[in-house]
Amino acid sequence: MTGTQPDPIANLKQQAAIKAAALVRDGMVVGLGTGSTAFFVVAELGRRVREEGLKICAIPTSNATEAQAREEGIPLTTFGAHPELDITIDGADEIEPRTLNLVKGRGGALLREKIVASAAKQLVIVADDSKYVDHLGTLCPVPVEVIPFGWENVAVRLGQLGAHVTPRKVRDGSFYLTDEKNLILDCVFGPIEDPHALGAAIHSLVGVVEHGLFIGMATQTITAGADGIRVITHPHAEELNAASTHDPSRTATQAIAPSGHDNTQTVMPAQPVAAGIRKRLLILMGVSGSGKSTLAVGLRNELGWPFQEGDDLHPPANVAKMAAGIPLTDDDRWPWLARCQEWLAHCEQTGTGGILTCSALKHAYRDALRKGGLNPIFLYLHTTESVLLERLQNRTGHYMPPTLLPSQLQTLEVPGADECALALSADARPADTIAEILSYLKTT
């Protein structure tokens, strides 16, 4: 195997991330979070920018997120140009569902995360449902960012507040440094009964830059688990949007729901496997620009089957070659196709079904994907060269330039009658195409 086996937890995070990214609309200024779940949010926003023409600009919360956003083609901005953000989407290490109070910062970006969160009209948190706790501090320490000078003194003071303090270090034993070159002290308090009071006490210590208690800041959480996607909206969301989250005069009761008032919750099926459809292997095929990824994500949301972007399985040498405008040869493609086939074989072995995007331009390439007795259904997307060229010219952040389109069209061998394939117009609305595919699957 090549390490492409689906990760159930990552799949849950991706489901929540896609739902959260759907909240972003044209013209918004967006705060981009840091961490494993926020990674999926940035990836989905990048896809929407490239494939849907979404017009946004963003402020990242870390150097790592900035690098990913640039790779995804998401335009970046600054607080100088946009001191107020429309929405920030980020992950969390712990979520207290009755208050939407959070612990954040295990990734080390808590200072920038809190700055970006505090500047946003909405703070939407995405996570898997393992992050829910009855009290903050139950599952993880509270990170506290401190300046390097005198950190030992701050650690003693934190200990006097009841914490077991450990300076964060990297594998070689040196201190972990944040993007601002500060230290992180991980503080185990145990279950925290009054996070508002504790946060104020931590802030009062000289040398503390920021802490990972995010109190009264989140307006909504979107979490995914085996039972579905759970959306919790803060009952005072509009007040939180209007108020300063760092106003020290705010009390814990002002930041949370009043007694007896439950948070509004909406539960949706996370993996709504369509009735009457047995789990199969699906390959969205066609030349670049035909909309394979858009339909694959839509099918994944409908069917709940694992999804793999075939472009992500290309060896680095292939990516470099395409980025340079050099068409791939058959010798270039065989190792890539083998990795795609291995992913399909794993899905077949585990019985999960699977959805793969792969150009699969030649009959021989499709034969390579069928090795080992696999019998995938090829969903062939087609449209005119002019439409494809326009889409590629408007796409940003992808390594394949529009100049390679003629070579792909020249290589293309349309699936024949001897292949298990369904031809689909790439000009139709994605929702209509997905409905057509689901109808087809119910009869095969």
Buried (B, 14 or more C-beta within 10 A) or exposed (E): EEEBEBEEEBBBBBBBBBBBBEBBEEEBBBBBBBBBBBBBBBBBBBBBBBBEEBEBBBBBBBEBBBEBBBBBBBEEBEEEEBEEBBBBBBBBBBBBBEBBBBBBBBBBBBBBBBBBBBBBBBBBBBBBBEBBBEBBBBBBBBBBBBBEEEBEEBBEBBEEBEBEBEBBEEEEEEEBBBBEEBBBBBBEBEEBEEBBEBBBBBBEBEBBBBBBBBBBBBBBBBBBBEEBBBBBBBBBBEEBBEBEBEEEEBEBEBBBBEEEEEBEEEEEEBBEBEEEBEBBBBBBBBBBBBBBBBBBBBBBBBBBBBBBBBBEBBEEEBBEBBEEEBBBEEEBBEBBBBBBBBBBBBBBEEEBBBBBBBBBBBBEBBEBBBEEEBEBBBBBBBBEEEBBBEBBEEBEBBBBBBEBBEBBEEBBEEBEEEBBBBEBEBEBEBEEBBBBBBEBBEEE
